Amino acid sequence: MFIPSFPSVLALFEKGPFAVIFGAAAIIAFLIFFTILIKFFGIWLQARTAGAPVSLLNLVFMRFRKVPPALIVNSRITAVKAGLPFTTDQLEAHYLSGGDITHVVLAMIAADKAGISLSYDRACAIDLATKDTGKTVLEAVRTSINPKVIDCPNPAMGTTKITAVAKDGIAVNARARVTVRTNLDRFVGGATEETIIARVGEGIVTSVGSASSYKHVLENPDNISKLVLEKGVDASTAFEILSIDIADVDVADNIGARLQAEQAEADKQVAQAKAEMRRAAAVAVEQEMSARTQEMRAKVVEAESEIPLAIAEAFRSGNLGIMDFVKYQNVNADTKMRDSIAGNDDEGH
């Protein structure tokens, strides 16, 4: 390796200023090349010996593009060793898009070994789609290879069983376990696990509700699974349902009897309200009749008050004599005495 010596530098000064500038530029270029060689030589040699060569200039440009060369090279080596000849441009493009190239490469390798058809573009799309969901494309591929089990309902939501009512009014509690695997073709844009849980729960309620008796549900719980599977609950979802198994089913409550009791109580309250209305109407009529009686008594008193006036007028006109008035008084006295005697006899009895 050539390193400029001090006498050679002095010789350049003797040849003139242009020679000095040229020599300084050569030295700087040599130092830059030497630095790059030291920094990227290990990665370049690793890629070359692994059968996934990358040019030294490309490694330098990766640094300018803010792409970690070691990550790109290691991912490409892993892919090439697995028989997937990805280019550095493909890996860089996905990295700059915000994706995880390590998960994409491992997912592609897992899918290839399992005989699952998965293109690089679809793997990148799945990786970007699951970026903010806490899941990865590698998990999606693994679920496609090894199916997972989903509890319905989800215990994390605070509910352990689904309650449905048969036609005879008896409520039944049921819990299902759904075995699914990822459908990679529908993973991007497909509905999630929550949709599967909701649809299976709806199918359980429909199946139990269509049963004529809760006994039929307890005797043949597999009918629930059959009906739910026939409804195609995995349509437009990111999963393919392999089986639906009823893990637990039991009697919850006699909803029909309770509803009838509540209806009877409501009818009783309505009848009591109507009876109260009739009683209030009767009381109003009674009060009205009492008022009319008082009114008639007032008229009688008013009529009786005119009698003395009529007697006085009869005296003035000569139509009534003093003896006639005395007889009238005697009749009144006799009437009061009889009324008094009748009242005393009533009190004695």
Secondary structure, 3 states (H helix, E strand, C coil): CCCCCHHHHHHHHHHCHHHHHHHHHHHHHHHHHHHHHHHHHHHHHHHHHCCCCCCHHHHHHHHHCCCCHHHHHHHHHHHHHCCCCCCHHHHHHHHHCCCCHHHHHHHHHHHHHHCCCCCHHHHHHHHHHCCCCCCCHHHHHHHHHCCEEEEECCHHHCCCCEEEECCCCEEEEEEEEEEEEECHHHCCCCECHHHHHHHHHHHHHHHHHHCCCHHHHHHCCHHHHHHHHHCCCCCCECEEEEEEEEEEEEEEEEHHHHHHHHHHHHHHHHHHHHHHHHHHHHHHHHHHHHHHHHHHHHHHHHHHHHHHHHHHHHHHHCCCCHHHHHHHHHHHHHHHHHHHHHHHHHHHC
